[in-house]
């Protein structure tokens, strides 16, 4: 058994750091990557740009 969780998932962390392309959610209004994910009252997920205030789902 691994001594720590890092030994168990370390290869996943390394793979994430060395990926050629990283997919990021960006604001459709201003293009900022400063986006917060929100859980709605009905269980749906929506997003809000913390740079310009635009929100979408």
C-alpha positions in Angstrom: 0.0 0.0 0.0 1.3 3.5 -0.8 2.7 5.6 2.0 0.8 8.7 0.9 -1.9 9.8 -1.5 0.7 11.6 -3.6 2.4 8.2 -4.3 -0.9 6.9 -5.4 -1.9 9.8 -7.8 1.4 11.4 -8.4 1.5 10.2 -12.0 -1.9 11.9 -12.7 -0.5 15.2 -11.3 2.6 15.0 -13.4 0.5 14.2 -16.5 -1.7 17.2 -15.9 1.4 19.5 -15.6 2.9 18.3 -18.9 -0.2 18.4 -21.1 0.3 20.2 -24.3 -3.2 21.8 -24.2 -5.2 22.8 -21.2 -8.9 23.3 -21.6 -10.1 26.3 -19.7 -13.5 27.8 -19.4 -13.5 31.4 -20.6 -16.1 34.1 -20.6 -18.0 34.3 -23.9 -18.4 38.1 -23.4 -14.9 39.3 -22.5 -12.7 36.1 -22.9 -11.4 36.1 -19.3 -10.6 32.8 -17.7 -11.6 34.2 -14.3 -14.9 32.2 -14.2 -16.7 30.9 -11.1 -19.0 27.9 -11.2 -22.3 28.3 -9.3 -24.9 25.8 -8.2 -28.4 27.0 -8.8 -31.5 26.6 -6.7 -32.8 23.9 -9.0 -29.6 21.9 -9.0 -28.4 23.4 -12.3 -24.9 24.8 -12.9 -24.3 28.3 -14.0 -21.1 30.4 -14.5 -20.2 34.0 -13.8 -17.2 35.9 -15.0 -15.5 37.6 -12.0 -13.8 40.0 -14.4 -16.9 41.5 -16.1 -19.9 40.1 -14.3 -21.4 38.3 -17.3 -23.3 35.1 -16.2 -24.5 32.1 -18.3 -25.5 28.5 -18.0 
